[in-house]
Every structure is written in C-alpha cells, then in structure tokens.
C-alpha cells in the first residue's frame, strides 16, 4: 500500500492510497479459500470445489467484497500510520472507477486507487486547571426552608370532603363535566366527564377557573376562556373558547397538621425523624443546584481558557442539529424569528457561535478525560442503563433491546457520565472557593446559569 498526501489545508487532509495487485490477489485468494470450505455445490464434495469453478461462479461478487473490505482496512491503517485522529468518517472516492476499471482490477491488470478526504482533530494544549477561578455556592438548610417543605408535604396530603351546597372558592376541589367549543364547534381535547379541578392551582387556561368560582353542585354555566398565544397546539393558540360546564360536586380541602400523627402517616417513626429526612432531602437539592451553577461556571472557564482551530465538519454538524431543533420548535409554537426579536441571519450567527462553543468544549472535555485516564466503567454504564429502563415501567425489555441494537445509543448514555467525571476532576484540580448564600440567592444563580 502506498499513501501520498495530495492536499493539506488547515485541518483538512487529502490522501491518495494505492493498493497493489499483489495485496489484492492475496486477499482474493484468502476469500476464495474461506468460501471453498463453506460452499456446497451439487456434484462436488464440500471443500473439493475447484478454485477455477468458484471464480467462475462467485468471482465478481467476491472481488466486490474484497475491494470493500480493502478500502475499509487500508483507509483505517493509512490514518493510523500517520498518527492522526479524524474528526469524522473520512470520505473515500475511487479514482476513475467504472465497469472497465473494475474488470481490470478483478483480472489483475490494475491496482486499486482511491482518494480519501478528512479533517483531523487539532492539537489541544490544555490550560492549567488549577489556575481556574471557580466559586462554589453553599446554602445551609434553615428552619424556614424546612418548615416550608413540611407544609408543602402536608398540602400534597390534603384530603377533600364533599360539602353540599358549597360554592366553589380558592382551594376547593370541583368535579365537573364540560364541553368546549370554538365558533360553536366542539374541538379535540375540549370535552371531559368527571374532571377534577382545584381552584387556584392554575391547571386550566386563563379564565376557566375564574368562571367556575361560585358555582355549586348541579349548577350549569357557559365559561369563556382564552388559550395563550404560545399554547402548544397551534390551532388553538390565542383563540377564545366557550365551555358548557356542569358542576357535579364541590369539596372543601382538609390539610393535615404537621405533627406526630402526620409524620407516622407518611412513613416516619416520629416528627423529629421526618424533619431529619426532609432536611437531608433539601440539602441534596441545594447541593445539586450548587453543582449545576458550578458546572456552568466550569464550562464557561474551559471555553474561555482554550483557543484552537475547530474542524469545520464538526461545527457544521452541530449547527445543523441546533438549527433543525430550533426550526421544529418555532413551527410547533407557531412562531417566527421576528417573535424572538431577531432576524434569521442574526439567529444563524448566534447559533453558529453556540455550535462552536459546544464543539470546543466537547474536544476539551474529551482531551482532559484522555490525558488523565478518566473512563466510564462497565458497572457505571450498566447502572445507568438500569436507571434508564426504570423510567419506563413495563417496557424495560424494549429499553434494553434499544440500547443493544441501536448504533451509538450506548455512547449517548456514556457521554453524560464521562462529562461528570471530567467535571469532578476539574473541581478537584481547581479547588473552588466556597461562598455562603441564601436559598433565594442560590435559586437566582441557578436560574441565571440555565437561562444563558
């Protein structure tokens, strides 16, 4: 095999690869030997079919297989021998290939020649991770947060008692039937029987709850309500509907007091133990929120600390994925770029930068992991797979089959685990300073981090 570099521009490479007839003939002969031992042809014992007869029957198809395998093997070897890492699958093109060329190659009269174009991953000089300036937000669980969480738990355990003649008001549970119409025509999803609604929960579109307030069991009324402009169903967005509502019952809420009896009712041995459970839960939530903020800070710091040429094909691929998702979201919400306060050209420029950031960070994270031997173990991957299957009760078998049979599925499952390992490594190296903040300050910081 002869390899010649015919073009080099930035990260782009073009190679000409020539595989000589001697190697092709050897590969073809080896393939014939494999076939001879397996094939069963009438009139011949297994393994005794003359090679010439096999060539006559299968020569053309065998040579096609040999050429395909040779292209795969030699293209991989050519790149490996150059110690280069392709950014994506190389593009392979046979030189002046046609039926006549194939016949010459098959008859031993011509070498196999092809061009291979690809982009290489750039060298990535990693920044000194210990020099990154990071800040970890720390929030203590105070009595106010604990009391609020317990009150919310009590509210989730609210019971409702039917009260004859009661007019629906804030907090009441109303059972009803209704038929929704737009311009006098019933619409899909606008009809229900035995529907329950808690007044004040804002579970329905604006205007509906307000129209139900004051109604009693047996009352019938036409309630007018308007779908929001950003309602997911485009056909209903911004439209006003008339609902024929019949109330079947109104129930008064009965929220339990947070005491020893309540604690035992939700599975704790005592109120003190329940407070301990809830305190630990809040602590974990704070820690997760703090990590979310710190992770965003780390990604921003890594992005700012690394500058290198990006493979255009990777940026294009990432941008296309982002843009397709954006267009689908705009279509689903019946919006345009103008609704977002920008032109399509401005949006393209913005999301191109986002694509570049994602590619850059992906390469940096991969490099940190590789240089420091960070790996996802089979046990970690197995646990993630089990966790994923648990999200689909009754369909666990289909989930396992999907990950077993779908190319790239396990890689998608592995990626966030690997990323978290790198984030942990950076945290350990950078040793962030801690800053005490209140619960509200932590929440605001996380919201700002996730909005950007």
Residue pairs with C-beta under 8 A, 6 or more apart in sequence:
1 17
1 18
1 19
1 20
1 23
1 74
1 77
1 78
2 17
2 18
2 20
3 15
3 16
3 17
3 78
3 81
3 82
4 15
4 16
4 17
4 18
5 13
5 14
5 15
6 14
6 15
6 16
6 115
7 13
7 14
7 117
8 14
10 309
11 87
11 119
11 120
11 121
11 122
11 309
11 311
11 312
12 117
12 118
12 119
13 84
13 117
13 118
13 119
13 120
14 115
14 116
14 117
15 78
15 115
15 116
15 117
16 95
16 113
16 114
16 115
16 116
17 74
17 75
17 78
17 113
17 114
17 115
17 116
18 111
18 112
18 113
19 70
19 74
19 111
19 112
19 113
20 111
21 105
21 108
21 109
21 110
21 111
23 70
24 66
24 67
24 70
24 105
24 108
24 111
24 112
25 108
27 66
27 69
27 70
28 62
28 63
28 66
31 62
31 65
31 66
32 51
32 54
32 55
32 62
35 54
35 58
35 62
36 47
36 49
36 51
36 54
37 46
37 47
38 46
39 46
39 49
39 54
39 58
40 46
41 49
41 53
41 57
44 50
44 53
59 106
60 106
63 102
63 105
63 106
67 105
67 112
70 112
71 92
71 112
71 114
75 90
75 92
75 114
75 116
78 116
79 85
79 86
79 90
79 118
84 120
85 120
85 121
86 118
86 119
86 120
86 121
87 118
87 119
87 120
87 121
87 311
87 313
87 314
88 118
88 119
88 311
88 313
88 314
88 317
89 118
90 116
90 117
90 118
91 116
91 117
91 118
92 114
92 115
92 116
93 114
93 115
93 116
93 117
94 101
94 112
94 113
94 114
95 113
95 114
95 115
101 110
104 110
105 111
105 112
119 311
119 312
119 313
119 314
120 311
121 311
121 363
122 308
122 309
122 310
122 311
122 363
123 308
124 306
124 308
124 363
124 364
124 367
125 306
125 308
126 306
126 364
126 367
126 368
126 371
127 302
127 305
127 306
129 368
129 425
129 426
129 429
129 430
130 429
130 430
130 431
131 430
132 298
132 301
132 302
132 305
132 426
132 429
132 430
133 301
133 430
134 294
134 297
134 298
134 301
134 427
134 430
134 432
134 433
135 294
135 297
135 432
135 433
135 434
135 435
136 290
136 294
136 427
136 432
136 433
136 434
136 435
137 290
137 293
137 294
137 434
137 435
137 437
137 441
137 442
137 445
138 290
138 434
138 435
138 436
138 437
139 286
139 289
139 290
139 436
139 437
139 438
139 439
139 441
139 442
140 436
141 279
141 282
141 283
141 286
142 439
145 282
145 439
146 275
146 278
146 279
146 282
149 278
149 281
149 282
150 258
150 274
150 275
150 278
151 258
153 258
153 266
153 278
154 255
154 256
154 257
154 258
154 262
155 255
157 255
157 256
157 262
157 265
157 266
158 253
158 254
158 255
158 256
159 253
159 254
159 256
160 172
160 173
160 251
160 252
160 253
160 254
161 251
161 252
161 254
162 249
162 250
162 251
163 250
163 251
163 252
164 217
165 216
165 217
166 172
166 216
166 217
166 250
166 251
166 252
167 214
167 215
167 216
167 250
168 174
168 199
168 212
168 213
168 214
168 215
168 216
168 247
168 250
169 199
169 213
169 214
170 199
170 200
170 213
171 198
171 199
171 200
171 253
172 198
172 199
172 250
172 251
172 252
172 253
173 196
173 197
173 198
173 250
173 251
173 253
174 196
174 197
174 198
174 199
174 212
174 215
174 247
174 249
174 250
174 251
175 194
175 195
175 196
175 247
175 248
175 249
175 250
175 251
176 192
176 194
176 195
176 197
176 212
176 245
176 246
176 247
176 248
177 192
177 193
177 194
177 195
177 245
177 246
177 248
178 190
178 191
178 192
178 195
178 223
178 243
178 244
178 245
178 246
179 186
179 190
179 191
179 243
179 244
180 186
180 187
180 190
180 191
180 241
180 242
180 243
180 244
181 187
181 190
181 241
181 242
181 243
181 244
182 190
182 236
182 239
182 240
182 241
182 242
187 235
187 236
187 241
189 233
190 241
190 243
194 248
197 203
197 204
197 209
197 212
198 253
199 209
199 212
199 213
200 209
202 209
203 209
204 225
205 225
205 226
205 227
205 228
205 231
205 241
206 225
206 226
206 228
207 223
207 224
207 225
207 226
208 223
208 225
208 243
211 221
211 223
211 224
211 225
211 243
211 245
212 221
212 223
212 245
212 247
215 221
215 245
215 247
215 250
216 247
216 250
217 247
217 248
217 249
217 250
218 246
218 247
219 246
219 247
220 244
220 245
220 246
220 247
221 245
222 242
222 243
222 244
222 245
223 242
223 243
223 245
224 240
224 241
224 242
224 243
225 240
225 241
225 243
226 238
226 239
226 240
226 241
227 233
227 236
227 237
227 238
227 239
227 240
227 241
228 237
228 238
229 237
229 238
230 237
230 333
230 335
231 237
231 238
232 332
232 333
234 332
234 333
234 334
237 333
237 334
256 262
256 265
258 271
259 271
260 270
260 271
262 271
263 269
263 270
263 271
263 273
263 274
264 270
266 274
268 274
268 277
286 439
286 442
289 442
289 443
289 446
290 442
292 446
292 449
292 450
293 442
293 445
293 446
293 449
294 427
294 432
295 423
296 449
296 450
296 452
297 449
298 423
298 426
298 427
298 430
299 361
302 361
302 364
302 365
302 426
303 357
303 360
303 361
303 364
306 360
306 364
308 360
308 363
310 356
310 359
310 360
310 363
311 359
314 359
315 352
315 355
315 356
315 359
316 355
318 355
318 358
318 359
319 351
319 352
319 355
322 351
322 354
322 355
323 348
323 351
326 347
326 351
330 336
330 337
337 343
337 344
337 346
337 347
340 347
342 350
365 418
365 419
365 422
368 374
368 422
368 425
368 426
369 375
369 418
369 421
369 422
369 425
372 425
374 418
374 421
374 422
374 425
375 418
375 421
376 414
376 417
376 418
376 421
380 417
381 410
381 413
381 414
381 417
384 413
384 414
384 417
385 399
385 400
385 403
385 410
385 413
388 399
388 403
388 413
389 396
389 399
389 400
390 396
392 398
392 399
402 409
403 409
403 410
403 413
437 445
